Amino acid sequence: MSDKDSGSQFMMGFIIGGIIGVVAGILLAPKPGSETRADLFDYGEVVRERAEEMAARVKDEVGPAVENVRNKVAPVIEQIAGFQESANDRES
């Protein structure tokens, strides 16, 4: 579990470091507005792609766990529903 935690911490640090680097680059090396906007657009595309990759990775890692829980909980829910129906039948 600690391996996953350190991996997520690394990714978060990597992303934050990238953002800080871009901001520092913009502030320290000013360009004309059109070039800065183009650079920001390009960086936005990179961030979007990374976010999509992370979301897919999280879905791949969490998806099986969610399905496992769903498979274990479904019979319990059905059993509870059966108890509730039998209790309603006895009250009638």
C-alpha positions in Angstrom: 0.0 0.0 0.0 2.9 2.4 0.8 4.2 1.9 -2.8 0.9 3.2 -4.2 1.0 6.1 -1.8 4.5 7.1 -2.7 3.6 6.8 -6.4 0.7 9.1 -6.1 2.7 11.5 -4.0 5.4 11.5 -6.7 2.8 12.2 -9.4 1.2 15.0 -7.4 4.7 16.5 -6.8 5.5 16.1 -10.5 2.3 17.9 -11.6 2.7 20.7 -9.0 6.4 21.1 -10.0 5.4 21.4 -13.6 2.8 24.0 -12.9 5.2 26.1 -10.8 7.8 25.7 -13.6 5.4 27.0 -16.2 4.4 30.0 -14.1 8.0 30.8 -13.3 8.8 30.5 -17.0 6.0 32.9 -18.0 6.9 35.4 -15.4 10.7 35.4 -16.0 10.7 35.2 -19.7 7.9 37.4 -21.0 6.9 37.0 -24.6 4.4 38.8 -26.7 0.8 38.1 -25.7 0.0 35.9 -28.7 3.1 33.7 -28.1 2.2 33.4 -24.3 -1.3 32.4 -25.2 -0.1 29.8 -27.6 2.3 28.4 -25.0 -0.5 28.3 -22.4 -2.8 26.5 -24.9 -0.1 23.9 -25.6 0.5 23.4 -21.9 -3.2 23.1 -21.3 -3.4 20.3 -23.9 -0.5 18.5 -22.1 -2.2 18.8 -18.8 -5.5 17.6 -20.2 -3.8 14.5 -21.7 -2.1 13.7 -18.5 -5.3 14.1 -16.5 -7.1 11.7 -19.0 -4.3 9.2 -18.6 -4.5 9.4 -14.8 -8.2 9.0 -14.8 -7.9 5.9 -17.0 -5.3 4.5 -14.7 -7.4 5.1 -11.6 -10.4 3.6 -13.4 -8.3 0.5 -14.3 -7.1 0.1 -10.7 -10.3 0.9 -8.9 -12.8 -0.7 -11.3 -12.1 -4.3 -10.3 -12.3 -3.4 -6.6 -15.7 -1.7 -7.2 -17.0 -4.7 -9.2 -15.8 -7.1 -6.4 -17.6 -5.1 -3.8 -20.7 -4.9 -6.0 -20.7 -8.7 -6.4 -20.4 -9.2 -2.6 -23.1 -6.6 -1.7 -25.7 -7.6 -4.3 -26.7 -10.9 -2.5 -26.9 -9.2 0.8 -29.2 -6.5 -0.6 -31.4 -9.3 -2.1 -31.5 -11.1 1.2 -32.5 -7.9 3.0 -35.2 -7.2 0.4 -36.5 -10.8 1.0 -36.6 -10.2 4.7 -38.5 -7.0 4.2 -41.0 -8.7 1.9 -41.6 -11.5 4.3 -42.1 -9.0 7.2 -44.6 -7.1 5.1 -46.4 -10.3 4.3 -46.7 -11.2 8.0 -48.1 -7.7 8.8 -50.8 -8.0 6.2 
